[in-house]
Amino acid sequence: MTETVAQGDSLSERTVSMARQVLAGERGGLRAYLAFAGPAVIASIAYMDPGNFATNIQAGAKYGYSLLWVVLAANLIAMLFQALSAKLGIVTGRNLAEMCREHFPRPVVWAMWVVSEIAAMATDLAEFLGGAIGLSLLFHMPLFAGMAVTAMITYGVLMFEGVGFRPIELIIGGMVSIIALCYVVELFMAPVDWASAAMHTVLPQIPDAEALLLSVGIIGATVMPHAVYLHSGLTQARMPVHNDSERRTVLRFSNREVIIALVVAGLVNMAMVMMASGAFHAGHPDVAEIETAYHTLTPLLGIGAAGVFLLSLITSGISSSTVGTMAGQMIMQGFIRFRIPIFIRRLVTMLPAFIVVALGANATSSLVVSQVVLSIALPLPMISLLIFTSRRDIMGEFVNSRLTFVAALVGTTVVVLLNMFLILQTFGVSILGLSAGA
């Protein structure tokens, strides 16, 4: 990342120059803020990936607006941990994987790296398949062909990473805008009960046992391991700082960006639930798969609504797969100080998706299994991040406040427990009388 800033193209250099002027007190206003924006936008893609599509569609179709409050709670937890990850990179100049390598015993580091790599592949499985499913449905092509097209597009986007950090930030930012715009359009097409949606956003309610299990899935799969690792790397050397005063300023801009980016991601997820509720809940409550949602939308809301849905899915799959590959590179470099060519990284991470399709596995079911793998890997980066940002010898005056520590500890505990619950119920272990078939 340091090399990128130093060598970068003119666009990245101008961004750094503008940011330096802001830190020196020579500039202000919206353009000044935009010079610091980018890392949280990239990380926010993890919260709008195809795995979220499947979960949110199922929640809206079966339970209407009842689980909107769960989406809100999950997003607040995600917001806190992305802010902590960004802070770690800004204050220490190291990413989370590098901090783990420096402070944990070697066997622990190697184990964390292996688990994180598996999680990165599971993440890419969901994201890669999502984009491929969208392309195959939109253009009536075989799933394999959709996967090949997705691979080529994501590789093309990743090539921009070699010419500076700013182009990739703008490309991903554009894709976030497309996804958000698609769901603004969907909300105008679907018959949404806005009063009911607003009430259920703030009114906790679990209608039945299956709703509890689905809520566990929503929260347990929201905070993405690769996003927690990635955000610290995106901020660690993007904007060089020379003293605590400059760190404080950069951190303030970072926190604002995290809030804005994650609010957008949260609203998109809520819009998914609201669209599914308005379109499916009354007459098609059993819609649970992406393909079924598309085919059901066409007669209900028209080909335009179905097309917009697929456009958002394709954009989500391509952008999140790109970001997932970036995270995989950063994880490997941070844990074991080894970097492989981006083409090989892209090839390795997409192989599981091709294998899944070749074996004839159900694509949507594979998305669900990938979320379980992520649930197993998630506690490691969350606990590590909480430890490092709460140590004064590492963070100095930027150490977590007591309130932040308690909030992060509660968030970590909730997510870890819910992930354990999700894993156990996936394998049919009954808890409190609930099981996967509840």
Protein Blocks (a to p, Z undefined) as FASTA:
>chain_A
ZZmmmmmpfklmmmmmmmmmmmnopagcjklmmmmgojlmmmmmmmmcfklmmmmmmmmm
mnommlmmmmmmmmmmmmmmmmmmmmmmmmnopafklmmmmmmcfklmmmmmmmmmmmmm
mmmmmmmmmmmmmmmmmnopafklmmmmmmmmmmmmmmmmmnojklmmmmmmmmmmmmmm
mmmmmmmmpccdfklmmmmmmmccdfblmlmmmmmmmmmmmmgfklmmmmmmmmmmmpcc
fbfklmmmmmmmmmmmmmmmmmmmmmmmmmmmmmmmmmmmmmmmmbcbfklmmmmmmmmn
ojklmmmmmmmmmmmmmmmmmmmmmmmmmmmmmmnopacdfklmmmmmmmmmmmmmmnop
afklmmmmmmmmmmmmmmmmmmmmmmmmmpmklnmmmpccfklmmmmmmmmmmmmmmmmm
mmmmmnopaeehiafkZZ
